[in-house]
């Protein structure tokens, strides 16, 4: 039985009758014999990878018929089987009393859903999914420790926890491509299954870093494929999960998790929270006055360490969040992305602020502009140096998310200050406002040209290495540059601007082969082109 899927404890009926339970899933032998329901409601199964032939036997045991060659079986959503809650409500209702009484958290458990159980038993396919994920999505969204994950995945017992099983499913989700007509049907089914299991696991009061990572990958998939408002709502849910775990403030907030046992584990938790911040700020670009789901990182918060060292589990230097253009310490791509997300947050907060003294706001805008410009220059230089240090033609893509977030931040800032009609006549007398407006008007054209050059460099990398390592978060800056050029074209009637629109649309079309959100941006551009409205 060691190589079969078994529960950790006897079923409820066998425990009640004090009978020896075979612990088989989905039903033990005694319950099958007596034709009664077999309930493991408080026993989380550890799923072991089966040996040769075991998967086929398992499928027969749970009623899955063999299919003809070439037939694809779509995952079936299981009936929800909620476990009885064992999470102490006192942890949230009165945490001081929870600590005073020395209470502990015994997380409730649930069955491995049958479709997910079948999925995690397919060891060869999972190994391929994991390797593909770490060679693609992980390059621009590195929130999972490669060394810790492989160690857990390759443990001698071969067991997989329920939350890790869901994480594996969401890793597969993010390596499945879109197609020209929209999201691939198989990918959509995987997405529906992942969402259903996330809800079921949460209802069972399983809460962990792995669960939050899975939720983040679901959110990334939704953002990448333009699935709104779902993407916006899921990002907010991820923030709530992080708050519940306490990873947003390890030294101040109540902690569900045990203290990390290594610097690698501590770094992983930090990166997961940065992932929440990045996606939360990105989904806020398109509209003002939407509140963030989580606070900004504190200035003394450490940035992620060098990505290569982290993947290898090696210690290295760390830097605080505060952006410094004079530092001599090289900053990794993901650290630059975190800095860019922080500055994007400052821009979005600035645009939503209607209460601060106007003169102070104008000075703040000038300072933010200078800081974002400095960071974008550093990120572009990092991309160039990264490409020169290796023979990998896609190495420069590692910095693309940071670069594009800087560009998006500048577009948002310049759009606010480039239109004089947005300000009252007495405000236009301010020298600080006049300086910021000059920066915005001249900066718009400069940033559009920078995005066009950036697009061409991405295009070169994609022609050689494909789109698997292209971050979907670059789509916004491509869209904003294209829409600005369309505005120039309408205002001046000059054909040169429209030619640049075509170049940017070609890049969006290429990215649309991988991420559906690019096609959604294309629809907006096409709608604007055929209208008589002025942006």
C-alpha positions as CSV (number, residue, x, y, z in Angstrom):
1,X,0.0,0.0,0.0
2,X,3.0,2.3,0.3
3,X,2.8,3.2,-3.3
4,X,-1.0,3.8,-3.3
5,X,-3.0,6.9,-2.4
6,X,-3.9,6.6,1.3
7,X,-5.3,8.8,3.9
8,X,-3.2,9.8,7.0
9,X,-5.9,8.5,9.4
10,X,-8.7,5.9,9.5
11,X,-12.1,6.9,8.2
12,X,-14.8,8.2,10.5
13,X,-16.8,4.9,10.5
14,X,-13.8,2.7,11.3
15,X,-12.6,5.0,14.1
16,X,-16.1,5.0,15.6
17,X,-16.4,1.2,15.5
18,X,-12.7,0.8,16.5
19,X,-12.1,-1.3,13.4
20,X,-8.8,-1.5,11.5
21,X,-9.1,0.8,8.4
22,X,-7.2,0.2,5.2
23,X,-7.2,4.0,4.6
24,X,-7.7,3.6,0.8
25,X,-9.1,6.4,-1.2
26,X,-11.7,7.2,-2.2
27,X,-13.2,4.4,0.0
28,X,-11.7,1.9,2.4
29,X,-12.3,-1.8,2.0
30,X,-14.6,-2.1,5.0
31,X,-16.9,0.7,3.9
32,X,-17.0,-0.8,0.4
33,X,-17.9,-4.2,1.8
34,X,-20.7,-2.7,3.9
35,X,-21.8,-0.4,1.1
36,X,-21.7,2.8,3.2
37,X,-20.2,6.2,2.7
38,X,-16.5,6.5,3.6
39,X,-15.6,9.8,5.1
40,X,-12.1,11.1,5.6
41,X,-13.2,14.6,6.4
42,X,-10.4,15.3,8.9
43,X,-7.6,13.5,7.3
44,X,-5.6,15.1,4.5
45,X,-4.2,12.5,2.2
46,X,-0.5,12.5,1.2
47,X,-0.5,11.5,-2.4
48,X,2.4,9.2,-3.5
49,X,3.3,8.8,-7.2
50,X,2.4,5.4,-8.3
51,X,4.5,2.8,-10.0
52,X,4.0,1.5,-13.6
53,X,0.4,0.4,-14.2
54,X,-0.9,1.9,-11.0
55,X,-2.4,4.9,-12.7
56,X,-4.5,2.7,-15.0
57,X,-5.6,0.6,-12.0
58,X,-6.5,3.8,-10.1
59,X,-8.6,5.1,-13.0
60,X,-10.5,1.9,-13.1
61,X,-11.0,2.0,-9.3
62,X,-12.6,5.5,-9.5
63,X,-14.7,4.7,-12.6
64,X,-12.6,6.4,-15.3
65,X,-12.9,4.4,-18.5
66,X,-9.9,4.1,-20.9
67,X,-10.2,6.3,-23.9
68,X,-9.3,5.6,-27.5
69,X,-5.9,6.8,-28.7
70,X,-5.9,10.6,-29.4
71,X,-9.0,11.3,-27.3
72,X,-8.6,14.0,-24.8
73,X,-10.4,13.7,-21.5
74,X,-11.5,17.1,-20.1
75,X,-11.1,17.4,-16.3
76,X,-14.4,17.0,-14.5
77,X,-15.2,19.3,-11.6
78,X,-15.8,17.3,-8.4
79,X,-18.6,17.7,-6.0
80,X,-17.5,20.0,-3.2
81,X,-16.7,18.1,0.0
82,X,-16.1,20.6,2.7
83,X,-14.3,19.5,5.9
84,X,-15.4,20.6,9.3
85,X,-13.6,23.8,10.3
86,X,-10.9,23.4,12.8
87,X,-9.2,26.8,12.4
88,X,-9.4,28.7,15.7
89,X,-11.6,31.7,15.1
90,X,-9.9,33.3,18.1
91,X,-6.8,33.9,15.9
92,X,-8.8,36.6,14.1
93,X,-11.4,37.6,16.7
94,X,-8.9,38.3,19.5
95,X,-5.3,37.5,18.7
96,X,-4.0,38.8,22.0
97,X,-6.1,36.2,23.8
98,X,-5.1,33.6,21.3
99,X,-1.4,34.2,22.3
100,X,-2.2,34.6,26.0
101,X,-3.9,31.2,26.2
102,X,-1.2,29.5,24.1
103,X,-3.7,28.3,21.5
104,X,-2.4,26.7,18.3
105,X,-3.6,26.3,14.7
106,X,-4.7,22.9,13.6
107,X,-5.6,23.4,10.0
108,X,-8.6,21.4,8.8
109,X,-8.1,19.1,5.8
110,X,-10.1,17.7,2.9
111,X,-10.0,15.0,0.4
112,X,-7.8,15.2,-2.7
113,X,-10.5,15.8,-5.4
114,X,-10.5,12.9,-7.8
115,X,-9.7,14.9,-10.9
116,X,-6.8,16.6,-9.1
117,X,-5.7,13.3,-7.7
118,X,-5.5,11.8,-11.2
119,X,-3.5,14.9,-12.4
120,X,-0.8,14.7,-9.7
121,X,-0.3,11.0,-10.3
122,X,0.9,11.7,-13.9
123,X,4.5,12.1,-12.8
124,X,6.2,12.4,-16.3
125,X,3.8,15.1,-17.4
126,X,4.2,17.0,-14.2
127,X,8.0,16.9,-14.4
128,X,7.7,18.4,-17.9
129,X,5.3,21.1,-16.7
130,X,7.6,22.1,-13.8
131,X,10.7,22.3,-16.0
132,X,8.8,24.3,-18.7
133,X,7.4,26.6,-16.0
134,X,10.8,27.4,-14.5
135,X,12.2,28.0,-18.0
136,X,9.4,30.4,-19.0
137,X,7.0,32.1,-16.5
138,X,9.5,31.9,-13.7
139,X,11.9,34.1,-15.6
140,X,9.6,37.2,-15.3
141,X,7.6,36.2,-12.2
142,X,10.0,34.4,-9.9
143,X,7.9,33.9,-6.7
144,X,8.6,30.1,-6.3
145,X,11.9,28.9,-4.9
146,X,13.2,26.5,-7.5
147,X,15.5,24.7,-5.1
148,X,12.8,24.4,-2.4
149,X,10.2,23.3,-4.8
150,X,12.3,20.6,-6.5
151,X,13.3,19.4,-3.0
152,X,9.7,19.0,-2.0
153,X,8.7,17.6,-5.3
154,X,11.4,14.9,-5.3
155,X,11.1,13.9,-1.6
156,X,11.7,10.2,-1.0
157,X,8.1,9.4,-0.1
158,X,6.8,10.9,-3.3
159,X,4.0,12.6,-1.4
160,X,2.3,15.8,-2.5
161,X,0.1,18.0,-0.3
162,X,-3.2,19.3,-1.5
163,X,-2.0,22.9,-1.8
164,X,1.1,21.8,-3.7
165,X,-1.1,19.8,-6.0
166,X,-3.1,23.0,-6.8
167,X,0.1,24.9,-7.3
168,X,1.2,22.3,-9.9
169,X,-2.1,22.7,-11.7
170,X,-1.7,26.5,-11.8
171,X,1.9,26.2,-13.1
172,X,0.5,24.1,-16.0
173,X,-2.1,26.8,-16.5
174,X,0.5,29.5,-17.1
175,X,2.4,27.5,-19.7
176,X,-0.6,26.7,-21.8
177,X,-0.8,29.1,-24.8
178,X,-3.6,31.1,-26.1
179,X,-4.6,30.9,-29.8
180,X,-5.6,33.4,-32.4
181,X,-9.3,33.0,-31.6
182,X,-8.9,33.4,-27.9
183,X,-8.0,31.2,-24.9
184,X,-7.4,27.6,-25.8
185,X,-10.3,25.4,-24.7
186,X,-8.1,23.0,-22.7
187,X,-6.5,26.0,-21.0
188,X,-9.9,27.3,-20.1
189,X,-10.9,24.0,-18.6
190,X,-7.7,23.9,-16.6
191,X,-8.5,27.4,-15.4
192,X,-12.0,26.5,-14.3
193,X,-10.7,23.5,-12.5
194,X,-8.0,25.5,-10.7
195,X,-10.5,28.1,-9.6
196,X,-12.9,25.5,-8.2
197,X,-10.2,23.7,-6.3
198,X,-8.9,27.0,-4.8
199,X,-12.3,27.7,-3.4
200,X,-12.7,24.2,-2.1
201,X,-9.3,24.2,-0.4
202,X,-9.9,27.6,1.2
203,X,-13.3,26.4,2.5
204,X,-11.4,23.6,4.2
205,X,-9.3,26.2,6.0
206,X,-6.1,25.2,4.4
207,X,-4.0,28.3,4.3
208,X,-0.3,28.3,3.3
209,X,2.3,30.0,1.1
210,X,1.7,27.3,-1.5
211,X,-1.9,28.2,-1.6
212,X,-1.1,31.9,-2.0
213,X,1.4,31.1,-4.8
214,X,-1.3,29.1,-6.6
215,X,-3.8,32.0,-6.2
216,X,-1.1,34.4,-7.6
217,X,-0.6,32.2,-10.6
218,X,-4.3,32.1,-11.3
219,X,-4.3,35.9,-11.0
220,X,-1.4,36.2,-13.4
221,X,-3.2,34.0,-15.9
222,X,-6.3,36.2,-15.6
223,X,-4.2,39.4,-16.1
224,X,-2.3,37.9,-18.9
225,X,-5.4,37.0,-20.8
226,X,-7.4,40.2,-20.1
227,X,-10.0,38.5,-17.9
228,X,-11.6,41.5,-16.2
229,X,-13.1,42.2,-13.7
230,X,-12.1,38.7,-12.5
231,X,-8.3,39.5,-12.6
232,X,-8.9,42.7,-10.5
233,X,-10.9,40.8,-7.9
234,X,-8.5,37.8,-7.7
235,X,-5.5,40.1,-7.1
236,X,-7.4,41.6,-4.2
237,X,-8.1,38.2,-2.8
238,X,-4.4,37.3,-3.0
239,X,-3.7,40.4,-0.9
240,X,-6.2,39.2,1.7
241,X,-4.5,35.7,1.8
242,X,-1.2,37.4,2.4
243,X,-2.6,39.5,5.2
244,X,-4.1,36.4,6.8
245,X,-0.8,34.6,6.6
246,X,1.1,37.7,7.9
247,X,3.8,37.7,5.3
248,X,3.1,41.4,4.6
249,X,4.6,42.4,8.0
250,X,6.6,39.5,9.4
251,X,7.6,41.3,12.6
252,X,4.4,43.1,13.3
253,X,1.4,41.2,12.0
254,X,-0.1,38.0,13.5
255,X,1.6,35.0,12.0
256,X,-0.2,31.8,10.8
257,X,3.1,30.4,9.5
258,X,6.0,29.0,11.6
259,X,9.2,31.0,11.4
260,X,11.2,30.3,8.2
261,X,13.9,27.7,8.7
262,X,16.3,29.2,6.1
263,X,17.1,32.4,4.3
264,X,15.8,30.9,1.1
265,X,12.4,30.3,2.7
266,X,12.3,33.8,4.1
267,X,13.2,35.2,0.6
268,X,10.4,33.1,-1.0
269,X,7.8,34.6,1.4
270,X,9.1,38.1,0.6
271,X,8.9,37.5,-3.2
272,X,5.4,36.2,-2.9
273,X,4.3,39.4,-1.2
274,X,6.1,41.4,-3.9
275,X,4.2,39.4,-6.5
276,X,1.0,40.6,-4.9
277,X,2.1,44.2,-4.9
278,X,3.2,44.0,-8.6
279,X,-0.1,42.6,-9.9
280,X,-2.2,44.8,-7.7
281,X,-0.5,48.0,-9.1
282,X,-0.6,46.7,-12.6
283,X,-4.4,46.1,-12.6
284,X,-4.8,49.7,-11.3
285,X,-3.1,51.4,-14.3
286,X,-6.3,51.7,-16.3
287,X,-8.4,53.8,-13.9
288,X,-8.0,56.4,-11.3
289,X,-9.2,56.3,-7.7
290,X,-9.3,52.5,-7.4
291,X,-7.9,51.7,-3.9
292,X,-5.0,49.3,-3.7
293,X,-5.6,46.0,-2.1
294,X,-2.4,46.3,0.0
295,X,-0.1,49.0,1.3
296,X,3.2,50.0,-0.3
297,X,6.3,48.3,1.0
298,X,8.1,50.2,3.6
299,X,11.3,52.1,2.4
300,X,13.5,49.9,4.7
301,X,12.0,46.7,3.1
302,X,14.6,44.6,1.5
303,X,14.5,44.0,-2.3
304,X,14.7,40.4,-3.6
305,X,18.2,39.1,-3.9
306,X,19.9,38.2,-7.1
307,X,17.7,35.8,-9.0
308,X,20.4,33.4,-10.0
309,X,21.8,33.0,-6.5
310,X,18.3,32.5,-5.1
311,X,17.5,29.8,-7.6
312,X,20.7,28.0,-6.4
313,X,20.0,28.6,-2.7
314,X,23.1,30.7,-2.2
315,X,23.3,33.8,0.1
316,X,24.2,37.2,-1.4
317,X,23.9,40.9,-0.8
318,X,20.6,42.5,-0.3
319,X,19.4,46.1,-0.9
320,X,16.7,48.2,0.7
321,X,13.8,49.3,-1.4
322,X,14.8,53.0,-1.6
323,X,15.8,53.8,-5.1
324,X,19.4,55.0,-5.5
325,X,20.9,55.8,-8.8
326,X,24.4,56.1,-7.3
327,X,24.6,52.6,-5.9
328,X,27.4,50.4,-7.2
329,X,25.7,47.2,-6.2
330,X,24.2,45.4,-9.2
331,X,20.4,44.9,-8.9
332,X,18.7,41.8,-10.3
333,X,15.8,41.9,-12.8
334,X,13.1,41.1,-10.3
335,X,14.5,43.6,-7.8
336,X,14.2,46.2,-10.5
337,X,10.6,45.1,-11.2
338,X,9.8,45.6,-7.5
339,X,11.3,49.1,-7.6
340,X,9.3,49.9,-10.7
341,X,6.1,48.6,-9.1
342,X,6.8,50.8,-6.1
343,X,7.2,53.9,-8.3
344,X,4.1,53.0,-10.3
345,X,2.3,52.9,-7.0
346,X,3.6,56.4,-6.2
347,X,2.3,57.7,-9.5
348,X,-1.1,56.1,-9.1
349,X,-1.5,57.5,-5.6
350,X,-0.4,60.9,-6.8
351,X,-3.0,60.9,-9.5
352,X,-5.8,59.9,-7.1
353,X,-4.8,62.5,-4.5
354,X,-7.3,65.4,-4.5
355,X,-6.7,66.7,-1.0
356,X,-3.0,67.6,-0.9
357,X,-2.0,71.2,-1.5
358,X,-1.7,71.7,-5.3
359,X,1.7,73.3,-5.1
360,X,3.1,70.4,-3.1
361,X,1.6,68.0,-5.7
362,X,3.3,69.7,-8.6
363,X,6.7,69.5,-6.8
364,X,6.0,65.9,-6.0
365,X,5.2,65.2,-9.7
366,X,8.5,66.6,-10.8
367,X,10.4,64.5,-8.2
368,X,8.5,61.3,-9.2
369,X,9.2,62.0,-12.9
370,X,13.0,62.3,-12.2
371,X,13.0,59.1,-10.1
372,X,11.1,57.0,-12.6
373,X,13.3,58.3,-15.4
374,X,16.4,57.3,-13.5
375,X,15.1,53.9,-12.7
376,X,14.1,53.3,-16.4
377,X,17.6,54.2,-17.5
378,X,19.1,51.8,-14.9
379,X,16.8,49.0,-16.0
380,X,17.5,49.6,-19.7
381,X,21.3,49.6,-18.9
382,X,20.8,46.3,-17.0
383,X,19.0,44.7,-20.0
384,X,21.9,45.8,-22.3
385,X,24.5,44.5,-19.9
386,X,22.6,41.2,-19.4
387,X,22.5,40.7,-23.2
388,X,26.3,41.4,-23.5
389,X,27.3,38.9,-20.7
390,X,25.7,35.8,-22.2
391,X,25.0,34.2,-25.5
392,X,21.4,33.8,-24.6
393,X,19.5,36.0,-27.1
394,X,16.5,36.4,-24.7
395,X,18.6,37.5,-21.7
396,X,17.4,41.1,-22.1
397,X,13.8,40.0,-21.6
398,X,14.6,39.5,-17.9
399,X,14.4,43.3,-17.4
400,X,11.4,43.9,-19.6
401,X,8.8,43.9,-16.8
402,X,10.7,46.5,-14.9
403,X,11.3,48.7,-18.0
404,X,7.6,48.4,-19.1
405,X,6.3,49.3,-15.6
406,X,8.5,52.4,-15.6
407,X,7.1,53.4,-19.1
408,X,3.5,52.8,-17.9
409,X,4.1,55.0,-14.9
410,X,5.5,57.8,-17.0
411,X,2.6,57.6,-19.5
412,X,0.1,57.8,-16.6
413,X,2.0,60.8,-15.1
414,X,2.4,62.7,-18.4
415,X,-1.2,62.1,-19.4
416,X,-2.3,63.9,-16.3
417,X,-0.2,67.0,-16.9
418,X,-0.1,67.3,-20.7
419,X,-3.6,68.8,-20.9
420,X,-3.9,72.4,-19.7
421,X,-7.6,72.2,-19.7
422,X,-7.5,70.0,-16.6
423,X,-6.3,73.0,-14.5
424,X,-7.9,76.2,-13.4
425,X,-6.5,79.5,-14.7
426,X,-5.0,80.5,-11.4
427,X,-3.3,77.1,-11.1
428,X,-1.6,77.6,-14.5
429,X,0.3,80.5,-13.0
430,X,2.4,78.1,-10.8
431,X,6.0,77.8,-12.0
432,X,6.1,74.2,-10.7
433,X,3.0,73.3,-12.7
434,X,4.4,74.9,-15.8
435,X,7.6,72.9,-15.4
436,X,5.7,69.7,-15.0
437,X,3.6,70.4,-18.0
438,X,6.7,71.1,-20.1
439,X,8.1,67.8,-18.9
440,X,4.9,66.0,-19.8
441,X,4.6,67.5,-23.3
442,X,8.2,66.8,-24.3
443,X,8.3,63.6,-22.3
444,X,5.4,62.0,-24.1
445,X,7.1,62.0,-27.4
446,X,10.4,60.9,-25.8
447,X,8.8,58.0,-24.0
448,X,6.9,56.9,-27.1
449,X,10.2,56.7,-29.0
450,X,11.8,54.8,-26.1
451,X,8.9,52.3,-26.1
452,X,9.3,51.9,-29.9
453,X,13.0,51.0,-29.5
454,X,12.1,48.7,-26.6
455,X,9.5,47.0,-28.8
456,X,12.1,46.4,-31.5
457,X,14.5,44.8,-29.0
458,X,11.8,42.5,-27.7
459,X,10.9,41.6,-31.3
460,X,14.5,40.6,-32.0
461,X,14.5,38.4,-28.9
462,X,11.2,36.8,-29.8
463,X,12.2,36.0,-33.3
464,X,15.1,34.0,-31.9
465,X,13.7,32.6,-28.7
466,X,10.0,32.7,-29.1
467,X,7.4,34.3,-26.7
468,X,7.6,31.9,-23.8
469,X,9.7,34.3,-21.7
470,X,7.9,37.5,-22.7
471,X,6.2,39.1,-19.8
472,X,2.5,39.9,-20.4
473,X,3.0,43.1,-18.3
474,X,4.8,44.8,-21.2
475,X,1.5,45.1,-23.1
476,X,0.3,48.2,-21.3
477,X,3.2,50.4,-22.3
478,X,3.0,49.2,-25.9
479,X,-0.7,50.1,-26.0
480,X,-0.2,53.5,-24.4
481,X,2.6,54.4,-26.9
482,X,0.4,53.3,-29.8
483,X,-2.6,55.3,-28.6
484,X,-0.4,58.4,-28.1
485,X,0.9,58.0,-31.7
486,X,-2.7,57.7,-32.9
487,X,-3.5,61.0,-31.1
488,X,-0.5,62.7,-32.7
489,X,-1.6,61.3,-36.1
490,X,-5.1,62.7,-35.7
491,X,-3.9,66.1,-34.4
492,X,-1.3,66.6,-37.1
493,X,-2.4,64.4,-40.0
494,X,1.2,63.3,-40.4
495,X,1.4,59.7,-41.7
496,X,4.7,59.1,-39.9
497,X,2.9,58.7,-36.6
498,X,0.5,56.1,-38.0
499,X,3.5,54.1,-39.3
500,X,4.8,53.8,-35.8
501,X,1.3,52.7,-34.6
502,X,1.5,49.9,-37.1
503,X,4.9,48.8,-35.7
504,X,3.6,48.7,-32.1
505,X,0.4,46.8,-33.2
506,X,2.6,44.2,-34.9
507,X,4.4,43.6,-31.6
508,X,1.1,43.3,-29.8
509,X,-0.1,40.9,-32.4
510,X,3.0,38.7,-31.8
511,X,2.5,38.8,-28.0
512,X,-1.2,38.0,-28.6
513,X,-0.1,34.5,-29.8
514,X,1.0,33.9,-26.2
515,X,-1.1,36.2,-24.1
516,X,-4.7,37.1,-24.9
517,X,-4.5,40.5,-23.1
518,X,-2.4,41.8,-26.1
519,X,-5.4,41.1,-28.4
520,X,-7.7,42.9,-26.0
521,X,-5.5,46.0,-26.3
522,X,-5.6,45.6,-30.1
523,X,-9.4,45.7,-30.0
524,X,-9.3,49.0,-28.1
525,X,-6.9,50.5,-30.6
526,X,-9.0,49.4,-33.5
527,X,-12.1,50.7,-31.9
528,X,-10.4,54.1,-31.4
529,X,-9.1,54.2,-35.0
530,X,-12.6,53.8,-36.4
531,X,-14.2,56.3,-34.1
532,X,-14.3,60.1,-34.3
533,X,-13.4,60.5,-30.6
534,X,-10.2,62.2,-29.4
535,X,-8.2,60.7,-26.5
